[in-house]
């Protein structure tokens, strides 16, 4: 069974995108991909798990040629059958020295086994390709500029192959050439001549003998006279002109850094409309289009920008996968995968690469992600199932298998997506995740709570009420109870927030939206509490009433910001600041203004005046959101145009799922045009579920 979260618009907006390279039957892809995955593991083991007891450069170069042949077979850059056979030949040439030295190091034995696995899968691919008719090579389509979604570009080029990093053998030692032998003397005269010859050959004391083949240094000429000073405005030295390849690589680096920068800045801040990110997205897509226009020199240089980076910055992972995922060919995705598997289990690096894969239009993305699902690293498998489900490509069996995974990160990602499209197996998987043996992992526990809330699990209210009292994860449970609970749950939340106030409970009370909680939240503003709880109460009041009582507040310096100590007085005149030197004494610049941010007022008197003047007609037993009786339509309007952060928009998406019983694929990480289409698809669903304003009603969803 396959889930397709509608409406799902394939990134790139291209209709009829092929799921496999043209002319290649999909059944032949699986053994070829499995062979590629086994070869990738062998290459990684050769780089990280093998002691250099032999010269590894020969096997490494052979594996690189094998990768290139596999990519040629995938993408049709050569005859596919001949390319697969060439890959097997290269694997055999690498396996011989590795097999001969397998007894010297256990890592070499592991590499040898992986090479045998890769060759076995390639033999299956060879058999399938031999039975298929040959396909003529296709000319790549013209490169077209992207608009609001990334476009898949096809660039004629050689296959991209990542260079494997193994220890280089030490250079051969240069030994001086021995002089010709001296004949054995037979007389005293011959002995004296031999001694004189030996003295003449002997080097001076402290001198190093000349190595064989060493060339004497050229005689050094006189140093040129000092150059005269250039005229004013002219440079003393003019650098040498760079060649065309260096210029293209520099331009590629600029575009790559542009994608990395925009990828980190796409998420709007509080108060910024999400549609404002469209300008940044177009800027990012324009940078990718420039790389496509440069062509092969740019694509060949891209993997080096990540491999040679001094620090494995997560923004580089996003940029690498985002750019390479916009170019057709299995080798492009593989270049990003090699950077992923070399990241030393850095979760931030892996997550950012997955964030890019959620957006790219690559036609072989499902195949590559399913290959990563078989990787031994749990964080890589978690990223793969998350992207597959996010894109609506995961089957129910794949989600159930991932939710049953022993690794908590994998099970957690799958459980959330199963909660969006409930399965018959979901109650069993939730119970397994909340078992004492597994409940110690906070990510898995929160994913199970989320699945319970979204799927209308019969024990959701009891479980979340108990969990909200726990010191760890209690705030997340309280928020889920507010999003999916009923009127009794809302009263319980408000009572607990007033009896034992803490920031998470106050935030949840604002999401619950009970009109009776407004006076209590105003009372919290009058208590002597910390600023964080007062501000949480103000945001909760704003969410319920929509009063728009915003004010500008100066941002306080963070604790890590420490003022520089003053310079000690040593009796010398103090240095005058530049602003005082260049400015008129009568018009000196003022002190820099503090940074301001808008937030709801924490003045209890203003809130109480608003409550008395504007809210006297409210039904105290009803639920309100932004000053209106609660309905899914109001929630959708808040999702569309409200002053909310990306995290709050994800909570609004969960609330729509819980309150309507339906699912539309939406995430604030998507491109703006995709978000707008998802909001338009939510509109009729929310309207049909808005028949009881101000109530906590929710339809029954199938939880099993």
Residue pairs with C-beta under 8 A, 6 or more apart in sequence:
1 395
1 396
1 397
2 395
2 396
3 389
3 392
3 394
3 395
3 396
3 399
3 421
4 392
5 392
5 420
5 421
5 663
5 664
5 665
6 392
6 664
6 665
6 681
7 664
7 665
7 677
7 678
7 681
8 391
8 392
8 665
9 149
9 673
9 674
9 677
10 17
10 361
11 149
11 150
11 359
11 360
11 361
11 671
11 674
12 146
12 149
12 150
12 151
12 152
12 326
12 361
13 147
13 149
13 151
14 151
14 152
14 361
17 152
17 361
17 363
18 363
19 26
19 363
19 364
19 366
20 26
20 29
20 363
20 364
20 367
21 74
21 75
21 76
21 330
21 363
21 364
22 76
22 135
22 138
23 76
23 135
23 136
23 138
24 74
24 76
24 80
24 132
24 135
25 128
25 132
27 128
28 125
28 128
28 129
28 132
29 74
29 367
30 367
31 121
31 122
31 124
31 125
31 128
32 70
32 73
32 74
32 84
32 121
32 122
32 125
33 367
33 368
33 370
33 371
34 121
34 371
35 70
35 87
35 117
35 118
35 119
35 120
35 121
35 122
35 124
35 125
36 67
36 70
36 74
36 118
36 330
36 334
36 371
37 371
37 374
37 375
38 114
38 115
38 117
38 118
38 121
39 63
39 66
39 67
39 70
39 91
39 114
39 115
39 118
40 334
40 337
40 338
40 341
41 114
42 63
42 111
42 114
42 115
42 118
43 60
43 63
43 67
43 164
44 341
44 342
45 107
45 110
45 111
45 114
46 56
46 59
46 60
46 63
46 111
46 164
46 166
47 164
47 165
47 166
47 342
49 107
49 110
49 111
50 56
50 105
50 107
50 108
50 111
50 166
51 104
51 105
51 107
52 166
52 167
53 101
53 104
53 105
53 108
54 97
54 101
54 104
54 108
55 97
55 169
56 166
56 167
57 166
57 168
57 169
58 94
58 97
59 94
59 97
59 98
60 94
60 164
60 166
62 90
62 91
62 93
62 94
63 90
63 91
63 94
63 164
64 161
64 162
64 163
64 164
65 86
65 90
65 161
66 87
66 90
66 91
66 94
66 118
67 87
67 159
67 161
67 162
67 334
68 158
68 159
68 161
69 78
69 83
69 84
69 86
69 87
69 90
70 83
70 84
70 87
70 122
70 330
71 77
71 159
71 160
71 161
71 329
71 330
71 331
71 334
72 78
72 80
72 83
72 86
72 159
73 80
73 81
73 83
73 84
73 87
73 125
73 129
74 329
74 330
74 331
74 364
75 159
75 328
75 329
75 330
75 331
76 135
76 137
76 138
77 83
77 137
77 158
77 159
79 134
80 129
80 134
80 135
81 126
81 129
81 130
81 134
84 122
84 125
84 126
84 129
85 126
87 122
88 119
88 122
88 123
88 126
91 115
91 118
91 119
91 122
92 119
94 115
95 112
95 115
95 116
95 119
98 108
98 111
98 112
98 115
99 112
101 108
102 108
102 109
102 112
103 109
140 154
140 155
140 156
140 328
141 154
143 153
143 154
143 155
143 289
143 292
143 293
144 151
145 151
145 286
145 289
146 285
146 286
146 288
146 289
146 326
147 282
147 285
148 278
148 281
148 282
148 285
148 671
148 672
148 673
149 285
149 361
149 671
149 673
149 674
150 285
150 288
150 322
150 325
150 326
150 359
150 360
150 361
151 285
151 289
151 326
151 361
152 326
152 327
152 328
152 361
152 362
152 363
153 288
153 289
153 292
153 326
153 327
153 328
154 327
154 328
154 329
155 292
155 295
155 296
155 299
155 327
155 328
156 295
156 296
157 295
157 296
157 299
157 300
158 296
158 300
159 329
159 331
160 299
160 300
160 303
160 329
160 331
160 332
160 334
160 335
161 331
162 303
162 307
162 334
162 335
162 338
163 307
174 211
174 212
174 213
174 214
175 211
175 212
176 209
176 210
176 211
176 212
177 212
179 201
182 194
182 197
182 198
183 190
183 194
185 191
185 193
185 194
203 209
227 236
229 236
230 236
242 250
245 297
248 294
248 297
248 298
248 301
249 297
249 298
249 301
251 290
251 294
251 298
252 291
252 294
252 297
252 298
252 301
252 302
252 305
253 301
253 305
255 287
255 288
255 290
255 291
255 298
255 323
256 287
256 291
256 302
256 305
256 319
256 323
257 319
258 283
258 284
258 287
259 284
259 287
259 288
259 318
259 319
259 322
259 323
260 313
260 315
260 316
260 318
260 319
261 315
262 280
262 281
262 283
262 284
262 287
263 284
263 315
263 318
263 319
263 322
263 352
263 355
263 356
264 315
264 318
265 280
266 277
266 280
266 281
266 284
266 669
267 277
267 646
267 668
267 669
268 274
268 276
268 277
268 645
268 646
269 645
270 598
270 643
270 644
270 645
271 598
271 643
273 641
274 646
274 649
274 668
274 672
274 675
275 672
275 676
277 672
278 672
278 673
281 671
281 672
284 322
288 322
288 323
288 326
291 298
291 299
291 302
291 323
292 298
292 326
292 327
299 324
299 327
299 332
302 320
302 323
302 324
302 335
303 320
303 335
303 338
303 339
305 316
305 320
306 316
306 317
306 320
306 339
307 339
307 342
309 316
312 343
312 344
312 346
312 349
314 346
314 348
314 349
314 351
314 352
315 352
316 339
317 339
317 340
317 343
317 349
317 350
317 352
317 353
317 356
318 352
318 353
318 355
318 356
319 356
320 335
320 336
320 339
320 353
320 356
321 336
321 340
321 353
321 356
321 357
321 360
322 356
322 359
322 360
324 332
324 333
324 335
324 336
325 332
325 333
325 336
325 356
325 357
325 359
325 360
325 361
325 362
325 365
326 360
326 361
326 362
327 362
328 362
328 363
330 364
330 367
330 368
332 362
333 362
333 364
333 365
333 368
334 368
336 353
336 356
337 368
337 372
339 353
340 349
340 350
340 353
340 380
341 375
341 377
341 380
343 349
343 350
345 377
345 379
347 379
350 379
350 380
350 383
351 383
353 383
354 383
354 384
354 386
354 387
355 669
357 365
357 369
357 383
357 387
358 387
358 390
358 391
358 667
358 669
358 670
359 669
359 670
359 671
362 368
365 387
365 391
365 393
366 388
366 391
366 393
369 384
369 387
369 388
369 393
370 384
370 388
370 398
372 380
372 381
372 383
372 384
373 381
373 384
373 385
373 388
373 398
373 402
374 381
375 381
375 384
378 405
378 407
378 408
378 409
378 410
379 409
381 402
381 405
381 407
381 409
381 410
382 407
382 409
382 410
382 412
382 413
383 413
385 394
385 398
385 399
385 402
385 410
385 413
385 414
385 417
386 413
386 417
388 394
388 398
389 399
389 413
389 414
389 417
390 417
390 667
392 665
394 402
394 417
396 423
399 414
399 417
399 418
399 423
400 414
400 418
400 423
400 425
400 429
402 410
402 411
402 413
402 414
403 411
403 414
403 415
403 418
403 425
403 429
403 433
404 411
404 429
404 432
405 411
405 414
408 438
408 441
408 443
408 444
409 443
409 444
411 429
411 433
411 438
411 444
411 447
412 433
412 441
412 443
412 444
412 446
412 447
413 447
415 429
415 430
415 433
415 444
415 447
415 448
415 450
415 451
416 447
416 450
416 451
418 426
418 429
418 451
419 426
419 450
419 451
419 452
419 453
419 454
419 455
420 454
420 657
420 663
421 663
422 454
422 455
422 701
422 702
422 703
422 704
423 704
424 704
425 704
426 451
426 455
426 703
426 704
427 457
427 703
427 704
428 704
429 451
430 448
430 451
430 452
430 457
432 438
433 439
433 444
433 445
433 447
433 448
434 445
434 448
434 463
438 444
438 445
439 445
442 472
442 473
445 467
445 473
446 473
446 476
446 477
449 460
449 463
449 464
449 467
449 473
449 476
449 477
449 480
450 480
450 654
451 457
452 459
452 460
452 463
452 464
452 480
452 703
453 460
453 464
453 480
453 481
453 483
453 484
453 654
453 658
454 484
454 654
454 657
454 658
454 701
455 701
455 702
455 703
455 704
456 484
456 658
456 661
456 698
456 700
456 701
456 702
456 703
457 463
457 703
458 703
460 484
461 481
461 485
461 486
461 488
461 489
463 477
464 477
464 478
464 480
464 481
464 485
464 489
465 481
465 489
465 492
467 473
467 474
467 477
468 474
468 475
468 477
468 478
468 481
468 493
468 496
468 505
468 508
469 496
470 477
474 504
475 502
475 503
475 504
475 505
475 507
475 508
476 504
478 493
478 496
478 504
478 505
478 507
478 508
479 504
479 507
479 508
479 511
479 651
480 654
481 489
481 492
481 493
481 508
481 512
482 489
482 490
482 493
482 508
482 509
482 510
482 511
482 512
482 513
483 511
483 651
483 654
483 655
483 658
484 654
484 655
484 658
484 659
484 698
485 493
485 512
485 696
486 696
486 698
487 514
487 621
487 623
487 695
487 696
489 512
489 696
490 512
490 513
490 514
490 517
490 623
490 696
491 514
491 516
493 505
493 508
493 509
493 512
494 509
494 512
494 514
494 516
494 517
494 520
496 505
497 505
497 506
497 508
497 509
497 517
497 520
497 524
498 520
498 523
498 524
501 524
501 527
501 529
501 533
502 533
503 532
503 533
503 536
506 521
506 524
506 533
506 536
506 537
506 540
507 536
507 539
507 540
509 517
509 521
509 540
510 521
510 536
510 539
510 540
510 541
510 542
510 543
510 544
511 540
511 543
511 651
511 655
512 623
513 543
513 544
513 623
513 624
513 625
513 630
514 544
514 623
515 544
515 615
515 618
515 619
515 620
515 621
515 622
515 623
515 624
516 620
516 621
517 540
517 544
518 541
518 544
518 545
518 611
518 615
519 611
521 537
521 540
521 541
521 544
521 607
522 537
522 541
522 604
522 607
522 608
522 611
523 604
524 533
524 534
524 537
525 534
525 537
525 538
525 602
525 603
525 604
525 607
526 604
531 602
534 602
535 599
535 600
535 602
537 602
538 599
538 600
538 601
538 602
538 607
539 599
539 600
541 547
541 600
541 607
542 548
542 549
542 550
542 600
543 625
543 626
544 624
544 625
544 626
544 627
545 610
545 611
545 614
545 615
545 624
545 626
545 627
546 625
546 626
546 627
546 628
547 600
547 607
547 610
547 614
547 627
549 600
549 601
549 606
549 607
549 610
550 598
550 599
550 600
550 601
551 598
551 599
551 600
551 601
552 596
552 597
552 598
553 596
553 597
553 598
553 599
554 594
554 595
554 596
555 594
555 595
555 596
555 597
567 574
579 588
579 589
580 588
583 589
601 607
614 627
618 624
619 629
619 694
622 629
622 630
622 693
622 694
622 695
623 629
623 630
623 694
623 695
623 696
624 630
624 694
625 634
625 635
625 638
626 634
626 637
626 638
626 642
628 634
628 693
629 693
629 694
630 693
630 694
630 695
630 696
631 686
631 689
631 690
631 692
631 693
631 694
632 656
632 659
632 660
632 685
632 686
632 687
632 689
632 690
633 686
633 687
633 690
634 690
635 652
635 655
635 656
635 659
635 686
636 656
636 679
636 682
636 683
636 686
638 644
638 652
639 649
639 652
639 653
639 656
639 666
639 679
639 682
640 679
642 652
644 652
646 668
646 669
649 668
650 667
650 668
653 666
653 667
656 664
656 682
656 685
656 686
657 663
658 698
658 701
659 689
659 698
659 699
660 685
660 686
660 688
660 689
660 699
661 689
661 698
661 699
661 700
661 701
662 685
662 689
664 678
664 681
664 682
664 685
665 678
666 675
666 678
666 679
666 682
667 675
668 675
670 678
689 699
